[in-house]
Amino acid sequence: MAVVEHRSELDDMLLDDRLRELEMDRRRVVAEQALAIAAAEARQLHVADGHHSMNPYLRATLNCSSAEASTWRRLGKLLDTVPGYRSCYCADVSVSPKSTSWPVCARTRVAVTGSSTSRHCCRNRPN
């Protein structure tokens, strides 16, 4: 309750700033967890835990659905392999782990484009 009371004391600008800070913190935590899942998959940690594949391991370990497990794995692969995606995900960028499109930088409103083998964040695009 103290957290809610504290937030209600903030003026509009400070509350807006705090919301943005919390969103960036959430994205960093999500990115770290997705990358840990990608590392666990690369090490085949699910085998050591007695599972036949990664999704059942994640369902048991994270208490999540199959769809959520697939989303975590997909995000981990994107963050780990696509140049610039990690910095976009952890920055002020419109991107979702369920997204099939590439992130759009909210600061510059530049869409991320590229071929299937080379995709770049707006901050890392070739000229």
DORO-577589 format. One record per residue (C-alpha): residue number from 1; x, y, z. Coordinates in steps of 0.2 Angstrom, whole numbers, plus 5000, padded with zeros to 4 digits. Example, Ala and Ser with C-alpha at 12.3 -4.5 7.8 and 13.67 -1.06 7.14 Angstrom:
% DORO-577589
NODE|1|5062|4978|5039;
NODE|2|5068|4995|5036;
This chain:
% DORO-577589
NODE|1|5000|5000|5000;
NODE|2|5014|5012|5004;
NODE|3|5020|5011|4985;
NODE|4|5003|5016|4979;
NODE|5|5002|5030|4991;
NODE|6|5019|5036|4986;
NODE|7|5015|5035|4968;
NODE|8|4999|5045|4971;
NODE|9|5009|5059|4978;
NODE|10|5019|5061|4962;
NODE|11|5015|5075|4950;
NODE|12|5010|5070|4933;
NODE|13|5027|5073|4925;
NODE|14|5036|5063|4939;
NODE|15|5023|5049|4938;
NODE|16|5025|5048|4919;
NODE|17|5044|5048|4921;
NODE|18|5043|5034|4934;
NODE|19|5031|5024|4922;
NODE|20|5045|5025|4908;
NODE|21|5058|5020|4920;
NODE|22|5048|5005|4926;
NODE|23|5045|4999|4908;
NODE|24|5064|5000|4904;
NODE|25|5067|4990|4920;
NODE|26|5054|4977|4915;
NODE|27|5062|4976|4897;
NODE|28|5079|4973|4904;
NODE|29|5073|4959|4916;
NODE|30|5063|4951|4902;
NODE|31|5078|4952|4890;
NODE|32|5089|4944|4904;
NODE|33|5077|4930|4907;
NODE|34|5075|4927|4888;
NODE|35|5094|4926|4886;
NODE|36|5096|4914|4901;
NODE|37|5083|4903|4892;
NODE|38|5093|4904|4876;
NODE|39|5108|4899|4885;
NODE|40|5099|4885|4894;
NODE|41|5093|4879|4877;
NODE|42|5110|4879|4870;
NODE|43|5117|4869|4884;
NODE|44|5102|4857|4883;
NODE|45|5098|4860|4901;
NODE|46|5081|4852|4898;
NODE|47|5090|4835|4896;
NODE|48|5099|4836|4912;
NODE|49|5082|4839|4921;
NODE|50|5074|4824|4913;
NODE|51|5064|4833|4899;
NODE|52|5063|4828|4881;
NODE|53|5062|4846|4874;
NODE|54|5064|4864|4880;
NODE|55|5046|4868|4881;
NODE|56|5041|4855|4894;
NODE|57|5056|4860|4904;
NODE|58|5051|4879|4903;
NODE|59|5033|4874|4908;
NODE|60|5039|4865|4923;
NODE|61|5052|4877|4928;
NODE|62|5043|4894|4925;
NODE|63|5025|4887|4927;
NODE|64|5020|4894|4910;
NODE|65|5010|4888|4896;
NODE|66|5017|4881|4880;
NODE|67|5013|4897|4870;
NODE|68|5023|4907|4883;
NODE|69|5037|4895|4883;
NODE|70|5038|4897|4864;
NODE|71|5037|4916|4866;
NODE|72|5052|4916|4878;
NODE|73|5062|4905|4867;
NODE|74|5059|4915|4851;
NODE|75|5063|4931|4861;
NODE|76|5079|4924|4867;
NODE|77|5084|4919|4850;
NODE|78|5081|4936|4843;
NODE|79|5090|4945|4857;
NODE|80|5105|4933|4855;
NODE|81|5106|4932|4836;
NODE|82|5099|4948|4828;
NODE|83|5111|4962|4828;
NODE|84|5104|4978|4836;
NODE|85|5089|4969|4842;
NODE|86|5094|4968|4861;
NODE|87|5098|4987|4862;
NODE|88|5081|4991|4853;
NODE|89|5072|4979|4865;
NODE|90|5080|4987|4881;
NODE|91|5078|5005|4874;
NODE|92|5063|5016|4871;
NODE|93|5058|5006|4856;
NODE|94|5041|4998|4851;
NODE|95|5044|4979|4851;
NODE|96|5035|4964|4858;
NODE|97|5041|4947|4861;
NODE|98|5026|4940|4851;
NODE|99|5029|4952|4837;
NODE|100|5033|4945|4820;
NODE|101|5038|4962|4814;
NODE|102|5054|4971|4817;
NODE|103|5055|4985|4831;
NODE|104|5052|5003|4827;
NODE|105|5062|5016|4836;
NODE|106|5050|5027|4846;
NODE|107|5063|5041|4847;
NODE|108|5066|5043|4828;
NODE|109|5051|5034|4821;
NODE|110|5062|5024|4809;
NODE|111|5057|5007|4805;
NODE|112|5069|4993|4805;
NODE|113|5072|4984|4789;
NODE|114|5083|4972|4781;
NODE|115|5085|4955|4773;
NODE|116|5082|4938|4782;
NODE|117|5101|4937|4785;
NODE|118|5105|4954|4790;
NODE|119|5093|4965|4801;
NODE|120|5098|4980|4810;
NODE|121|5091|4991|4823;
NODE|122|5088|5009|4818;
NODE|123|5103|5015|4828;
NODE|124|5114|5002|4819;
NODE|125|5107|5003|4801;
NODE|126|5120|5005|4787;
NODE|127|5118|5021|4778;
